[in-house]
Amino acid sequence: MDIILDILGSAGFGSLLGGVFGYLTKREERANMQMKFNHKVDMLEATTDSQIRLSEAKIEETRVAGELDIEKEETKAFTESQKSKTDFSEYVKSCVRPLVLIILFYQTYRILSSLEEITGGLEVLPPSEVLDLYRVVVLSVTGLTATAVGWYFAARTSKQFDKIIGRWDK
C-alpha cells in the first residue's frame, strides 16, 4: 500500500495527472471555442441570408412599384391622347363617325344593286334559296347595323362621365 501512496504522491505521477487534466481542460476549452465559433458562423450566415432575402424583397418591391408607375403613366398618356385638344378636333370627330356610317350604308346599297343587275334579280332563284338568302341578309344587316350603331354610341362618352373618371384618376 505504501507503494501506491508513493506512486500517487510522486512528482512524476502528479505531473502526469496534471498533464492529463490539463489536456482534458484544453480539449473542453477547444470544444467550447469551436461551439462559439460555429454559433458565430451560423449567426453570420443567418444574418447574411436574411439580408439577402430582404434585399431581394426590396428589389422586387421596387420593380413592382416601377411597373405600376409605368402603367399609371401609360394610362395617363392614353387618357390624354383620347381627349380633344380643340373645338375643331371635337367637331371633326363628331362628323367622322356618322360619315363612316353613311359611307357604309351607301356602299352596301351599291353592292346589292350591282348584284341584282348582274344576276337578274331574285326572280331567277328558286323560292327556297330566296328565303335562305333573305334570312342571311336580314340577320347580317341587323347584326352589323347594331354593332356599328352600338360602337358609335359606346365610343362617345358623356361629359359627366368624363368628369367622374377624371376624379378617380387623381
C-alpha positions in Angstrom: 0.0 0.0 0.0 3.0 2.2 0.6 4.0 1.8 -2.9 0.7 3.0 -4.2 0.9 6.0 -1.9 4.5 6.6 -3.1 3.4 6.5 -6.7 0.3 8.6 -6.2 2.3 11.1 -4.2 5.3 11.3 -6.5 6.0 14.3 -8.6 6.1 12.3 -11.8 2.5 11.0 -11.2 1.4 14.4 -10.2 2.9 15.9 -13.4 1.4 13.1 -15.5 -2.0 13.5 -13.8 -1.8 17.3 -14.2 -0.9 16.9 -17.8 -3.9 14.6 -18.4 -6.3 17.0 -16.7 -4.7 20.0 -18.5 -5.2 18.1 -21.8 -8.8 17.4 -20.9 -9.3 21.1 -19.9 -7.8 22.3 -23.1 -9.9 19.9 -25.1 -13.0 21.1 -23.3 -11.9 24.8 -24.0 -11.3 24.0 -27.7 -14.7 22.3 -27.9 -16.3 25.4 -26.3 -14.4 27.7 -28.6 -15.5 25.6 -31.6 -19.1 25.8 -30.4 -18.8 29.6 -30.0 -17.2 29.8 -33.4 -19.8 27.6 -35.0 -22.5 29.7 -33.4 -21.0 32.9 -34.7 -20.7 31.4 -38.2 -24.3 30.3 -38.0 -25.4 33.7 -36.9 -23.5 35.4 -39.7 -25.0 33.0 -42.2 -28.5 33.6 -40.9 -27.9 37.4 -40.9 -26.5 37.3 -44.4 -29.3 35.1 -45.7 -31.9 37.4 -44.1 -30.2 40.5 -45.6 -30.1 38.9 -49.0 -33.8 38.0 -48.7 -34.6 41.5 -47.5 -32.6 43.0 -50.4 -34.3 40.7 -52.9 -37.7 41.6 -51.5 -36.8 45.3 -51.7 -35.7 44.8 -55.3 -38.9 43.1 -56.2 -40.9 45.8 -54.4 -39.0 48.5 -56.4 -39.6 46.6 -59.6 -43.3 46.2 -59.0 -43.6 49.9 -58.0 -41.8 50.8 -61.1 -44.1 48.7 -63.3 -47.1 50.3 -61.6 -45.7 53.7 -62.2 -45.2 52.9 -65.8 -48.7 51.5 -66.2 -50.1 54.6 -64.4 -48.2 56.9 -66.8 -49.3 54.9 -69.8 -52.9 55.1 -68.6 -52.5 58.9 -68.2 -50.9 59.2 -71.7 -53.7 57.1 -73.2 -56.4 59.2 -71.4 -54.7 62.4 -72.6 -54.5 61.1 -76.2 -58.2 60.5 -76.2 -59.1 64.0 -75.1 -59.9 66.6 -77.6 -57.5 69.5 -77.6 -59.5 71.9 -79.6 -63.1 72.6 -80.6 -62.2 71.9 -84.2 -60.8 68.4 -83.4 -64.0 67.7 -81.4 -66.1 68.8 -84.4 -64.1 66.6 -86.8 -64.5 63.6 -84.5 -68.3 64.2 -84.3 -68.5 64.4 -88.1 -66.3 61.4 -89.0 -68.4 58.7 -87.2 -71.7 59.5 -88.9 -69.8 60.0 -92.2 -68.3 56.5 -91.9 -71.8 55.0 -91.2 -73.3 56.8 -94.2 -70.5 55.6 -96.5 -71.0 52.0 -95.1 -74.8 52.2 -95.9 -74.2 53.6 -99.3 -71.6 51.0 -100.3 -73.9 48.2 -99.1 -76.7 49.7 -101.2 -74.4 49.9 -104.3 -73.1 46.3 -103.9 -76.7 44.9 -103.6 -77.9 47.0 -106.5 -75.0 45.8 -108.7 -75.5 42.2 -107.7 -79.2 42.5 -108.7 -78.4 43.9 -112.1 -75.7 41.2 -112.8 -77.8 38.2 -111.7 -81.2 39.4 -113.0 -82.7 39.8 -109.5 -84.2 37.3 -107.1 -86.7 36.1 -109.7 -84.1 33.7 -111.2 -83.5 31.9 -107.9 -85.8 29.1 -106.5 -88.1 30.2 -103.7 -86.3 28.1 -101.0 -82.9 29.8 -101.9 -84.6 33.2 -101.9 -85.9 32.6 -98.4 -82.5 31.4 -97.1 -80.8 34.4 -98.7 -83.4 36.8 -97.3 -82.8 35.3 -93.8 -79.0 35.7 -94.1 -79.3 39.3 -95.4 -81.7 40.3 -92.7 -79.6 38.7 -89.9 -76.3 40.1 -91.3 -77.6 43.6 -91.9 -79.3 43.7 -88.5 -76.2 42.4 -86.6 -73.8 44.7 -88.4 -76.0 47.7 -88.0 -76.5 47.0 -84.3 -72.7 46.6 -84.0 -71.9 49.8 -85.9 -74.5 51.9 -84.0 -73.6 50.4 -80.7 -70.0 51.1 -81.2 -70.7 54.6 -82.4 -72.7 55.4 -79.3 -70.5 53.5 -76.9 -67.4 55.3 -78.1 -69.0 58.6 -77.3 -68.8 59.1 -73.5 -70.8 61.8 -71.8 -69.0 64.8 -70.4 -70.4 64.0 -67.0 -68.9 60.5 -67.2 -65.5 62.0 -68.2 -65.6 64.3 -65.2 -66.3 61.3 -62.9 -63.4 59.3 -64.4 -61.2 62.4 -64.1 -61.8 62.5 -60.4 -60.8 58.8 -60.0 -57.5 59.3 -61.9 -56.3 61.9 -59.4 
